[in-house]
Amino acid sequence: MGGDVILNIGLAFVLISVAVLFASRINFSSIPFLIFLGMIFGPNAPEFGGVSLGIISDSESVEAISRIGVLIMLFYLGLEFSAGKIARAGKNLFKSGTVYVSLNFARGLLFGWIFFNSWAEALVAAGITTVSSSAVITKLLVDLKRAANPETELILGIIVFEDVFVAAYLSVLSGLLLTGGSGGLKILVNILGILFFIVTVIAFGRRFGKFLEERLKFRSSEGFVVGVFTLLLLSGILAEKLHVAEAIGALLLGLVLAETTHSHRIVQVITPMRDLFGSVFFFSFGMAMDFRTFGGVAAVAAAAVLMTVLGNVITGYIAAWLSGYRRKRAANVAFTIMARGEFSIIVAGLAAAAGLGGKLPAFAALYVVALAFISPVLAKKSGFFHDIIDYFIRKGTGRDRPA
């Protein structure tokens, strides 16, 4: 049994290495290739002549490594900033986050009604197309070396804001789909509790940082690594108990530890772990996809991708402008928060469990995969696309005409 586990993980890492090396060779993000190889060689692999390409089986060990990967990626992103910075930008972040999420959700609701012709399915489609993928965005910021850019503070804020929205949305959706009622008071209490937890950690981040400062003064590197990793896991557990995404717990811990003198040492320790475990997450994500279900939803998924790209450029620019970012920094925000991911699959699964919309899971999967290929290109070339947009704006307003 132990040998099977090692063999399974070993084969997975061989394929992960192929994806990463190929992406590096062509100077492209490894995310889509990791997802693609997970699909092709995972449990839902294609067959040729009765022979399946599936050499990697779904297992608890791969899933566990994958979940740790998400925690580490969000933890690293938090370390690049600090709770103090986020708190000081609180008003702008709240304003930008509210506008960004509200416009995206309204757009998704309209799209869902047009293509699925049911308000219940429209509500699910809105959830699938609204929330960005924190894991994909984090890796893009790292790959593009933008983690320390000023505008990344807004992207971080939007990720946190989206988590509050997720809590509210899932509470309402679960109530409507699974229990037939909304349970208004219970939902409100749950949302306020989550919001209080997030705001408290950000507002008192410096004090929490001072408390952890002394606890992390390990002389040995072994003690330091074990101590930080234990804190990371505990933050995920605590967040989950409070009905907050475990990855957001890791992000908040990173914001707190960024206030300490240990932040640089933690970054050095966590960076190789981020790259290793993060790659497993995207490979595992691909393993859960079944390409056989894509055919019947290709047209709807293509329309959703087009709507997301065009709509997200507009809402991303608006959110950036509201926070004081202009020109290429605004473009970096708009084109980086394009990706959708694990939450879209979760929402579709919830709808399927409630007996709603048999095509929604396949639609969500194809939509996510398509954006996984498109979003790295858009993020990398954000400056180029901004120049094109700026050119047409200037031409349309006559600002480029000679006096």
N, C-alpha and C positions, 0 to 999 in steps of 0.2 A: 504493500500500500504506500509506504513511504517513498519507494522508488518511483511509483506512478506519479506522485505529487511532484517530485524533483524533475522527472522527465517532462511533465506537463509545463511546469514553470520554465524549464530549460528551453523547450521548443518555443515557448512564447517569447522569451528573450532573444532567441535567434531571429525571429521575425521582426521583433521590435528593433533590433540592431540593423536589420536590412532597411527598414523604413527610415530610421534616423540617418543612416549613412547616405542613403539615396537622396533624402531631403537636403542634407548638408552639401552633397555634390552639386545639386542644381540650385543651391541657395534659396530654398523654399521652406516654409513651415512643415514640420513633420506630422502635424495633427491629422490632415486628411489621409496620409499614407498609413498611419497607425490604425485609423478607423477602418480603412479599406482592407488592410491585411487581416484585421480582426474579423471582418465579415467573410472574407474568402477562405480563411483557414480555421474558423471557429466552429461552433456547433451547428450553424446554419449554412455550412459551406456548400458550394455547388458540386454536382456530380457529373462525371464524364465517363460514359461507357459503364455505368454502374459502380464506378470507383469515386468515392467522395474525397474531396481535398481537406476535409476536416481532420486536422491532426492535433488540435487543441480542444480539450473538453472544458466545459464550464465547471469551475470548482470554487470552493470557499476560499482557497488560498489565493487565487488570482483576484477574486473579488475583494478580499481583505487588503491586499497590496494596493489595489485600485483606490479603495476608500482612503487609505493613508496618503496616497498621492494627491488627492484633492485637498486634504487637510494641509499638507506641506506647501502646496502651491499658493493657497490663500494666506497661509501663515507668512510665507516669504513676502507676498505683496504688502501685507500689513507692516512688515518690518521696514519697508522702503519709505514709509511715512511715519506718522505718530498720531496717537489719540488727540494730542494738543492741536495739531494742524487741522484735523478733521473738525474738532470742536470750534475752532476759530472761524472756519468756513461754513459753520452750521446753517446759517440763514440762507446763504446762496445755494448750498447743497439741497436744502429742503425745497426751495423754490424750483430749482432745476429738476430735481428728482420727481416732484409732483407733476410738473408739466410733461416731462419725458414719458413717464409711465402712463399718465392719463391719456395722452394723445395716441400712444402705441396701443393701449387697450381699446380705445374707441375705434381705431382703425381696424384692429383685429376682430372686433365684434361685428362691424359692418361687413368685413370680408367673410366671416363665418355665416352670416345671414344670407349673403348672396350665393355662396357656393354650397351650403348645407341646408338652407331653407328651414331652419329650426332654431329657436332661440336657445334651447338647451345645448345643441351642438355648436351654435355660434359662441356661446359662453366658453365652451371648451376650446374652440379654435382660437379665441382671443387669448386665452392663457398660454396656448402653445406658441403663439407668435409674438407675445409681449415681452417675456422675460429673457434677458441675455444669459449666456453661459459663462459663469464666473471662472470655470476651469479653463475654457478655451481662451477667454480674454486675458487671463493671467499669463498663460503660456505665450500668447502673442506679444504682450507687453515685454516679457523677458526676452523672447526671440528677437524683437525689434529694438531692444535696449532702450525702452521708453519707461521702464518701471519708476525711474526717479524724475521723470518729466513733471513740470508743474500741473499740466492738465490731467495727469493720471490721478491727482487728488479728486477731481470731479468724477472720473470713472469709478474710483473706489467708492465714493459717496453714492453713486447711482447703484452699484452692486449692493450696498447695505440697504439703500432705500427700497430696492426691488425685493429684498428679503422680507421687509415689513409688508409689502404688497402681497408677496407669496403667502404669508401667514393669513392675511385677510381673505385672499382669493380662495385658497384651499379650504378654509373654514366655511365659506359661503358655498363653494362648489360641493364639498362633501355633504353639507346639510341638504342641499337641493337634490343631489343625485342619489345619495345613499339612504337618507332618512326621510326624504319627502318634505322637509321643512327646514327653515333657516336657523332656528334657535338663536334669534337675534342677540339676546343678552349675553349668552355664553360666548358667542363669537366676539362680541365687543370686548368682553373681559379678557379673552385670549389675546386679542390684538393689542390692547392696552398694556398687557403684561409683557409681551414681546418688545413693544416699543420702549417701555420703561427700562427693560434689561439692556437694550442696545444703547439708549441715550445715557444711561448711568455709566456704562463702561467707557464710553467716549468722553463724557464730561469729567469723570474722575480718573481718567487714564494715567495722569501723572502721579497721583497718589498710589494707585495700584502698582505702578511701575516702581515706586520707591519701596513698596512692601516686598516686591519680588527681587529687587536689587540685591538685598542681603542674602536671600535664599539661594541665589545662583552664584555665589562666590566660591566656586569649586576650584581647588588648586589643580586637580587632575583633569585632563581633557575628557577622560572616560566619564567622570562624575558629572561634568558639565553637559555632555551630550545626552546622557541618560536623563538628567534633570529636565532639560529643555524638552526632550521628546515626551517625557511623562506629562509635563504641563500641557503640551499640545494635545495629547490624547484626552486628558481630563477636561480641557476646554471644549472639545467636541462632545464629550459625554454630557457635560453640564448644559451646553446649548440644546442638545437633543431633548434632555429632560424638560427644558423650558419651551419646547416646541419651536425652537429656532433651528435653522439648518446647521448641521454640525460644522460645515465649512465656514459659515459666518462666525461661529465660535472661534475657529482657528484664526480667521482674519482679525477679529477683535483682540485676541491674545497678541498677535503680531503688532497691532497698533499700540498696545500697552507696553510691550517689551522694547519697542522703538524708543520709548522714553528713558530707557536705562543705559548705563555705560557699557552694557554687554551686547548691544545691538550689532556692532560690527563683528564681534566674535561669533554671534549666533548666525549671521548671514554666511560667514565662511563655512560653518559647520553644516548648515541646512541646504546650501546651494547644490552640492552633488546629490543629496537625497531628493531634492526637488526634481532634478532632471531624471533620475532613475525611476522613482515611484510615479511621477507624473506621466511618463510615457506608458506605463502599464495601465493607467486609468483610461487613456484614449484607445488603447488596444482592446481593453475589456469592454469599452463602450461599443466598439465595432462588433465584438462577439455577440452582443445582444440583438443586432440587426438581422433581419431576414429579407434579403433582396428580392425573394420570390413574390413578396406582397406589394412591390413597388409599381408594377405595371398599371393597375387599375386606378392609381391616384397620381400618376405622373403629371397630368395637366393641372390639377388643383395645386399640387406641390410647387410646380413651376410658377404658377400665378402668385402663390404665397411668397416665394423667394423674391420675385420681382417687386411685390408690394412691400416686403420687409426692407429690401435694399433702398428703394426710392423713399419710402416713408421714414426709415431710420436716418437717412441723410438729413432730412428736414428736421425731425425731432431732435436729432443729435446736435445739429447746428444751433437750434433754438435753446436747448439746454446749456450748451457751451456759452452762448452769448449772454444768457441770464447770469452766468457765473463769472462773466468778465473776460472770457477767452475769445480771441478774434483770429481771423485768418487761418494759418496752418495749424495752430493749436486747436481751434474749433474743428477743423477737418480731422485731426487725429482722434478727437472724441467721437465724432459722428461715424467714422469708418472703422473704428476699433471695437465699438460695442454692438457690432452687427450680428455676431454669432449667436445661435441658439443651441441648447444642448439638453442635458439630463432632465431638466425640469419639464421640457416639452414632452418627453417620453413618459414621465411620471403622470402628467395630466391626462394624456391619451390613455394610459393604462387604467386610471381611475374611471374614466368614461366607459371603457370597455367592461370593467368590473360591474358597472351599473347597468350594463346591457344597452348602452347608448352608442350609436354610430360605429358599426363594425369596421369602417374604413379609417377611422381616426388614428389608430396606432400605426398603420402603414403610412398614412399621410405624414404623421409627426416624424417617423423615422427617416423617410426620404427627404423631407424638408430640412431636418437637422444635418444629414449627410451632405446635401447640396450646399448648404451654408458653410459647412466645415471646409469645403474646397474653395468657396468663393471669398469668404471673409479674410483669410490670410492675404490674398492678393489685394483686396481693397485696403486693408490696414497698412500693408507695406507701401502701397502707391498712393496713400492719402494726400500727400503733397501735390502729386501730379493731378489727381482728380480735383483738388481744390483750385488749382490753377485754371482748369477747364471751366469749372463753375464760375470762378471769379471773372473769367474772360467774357462769358455770356451775360453775366450780370452787368458788367461794365458796358458791354455793347448794347444791351437792352435799355440801359438808363442814359446812354449817350455820354458817359463819363470819359470814354476813350476818343471822343471826337475832338479834332483840333479847334481851338478857340477862333 
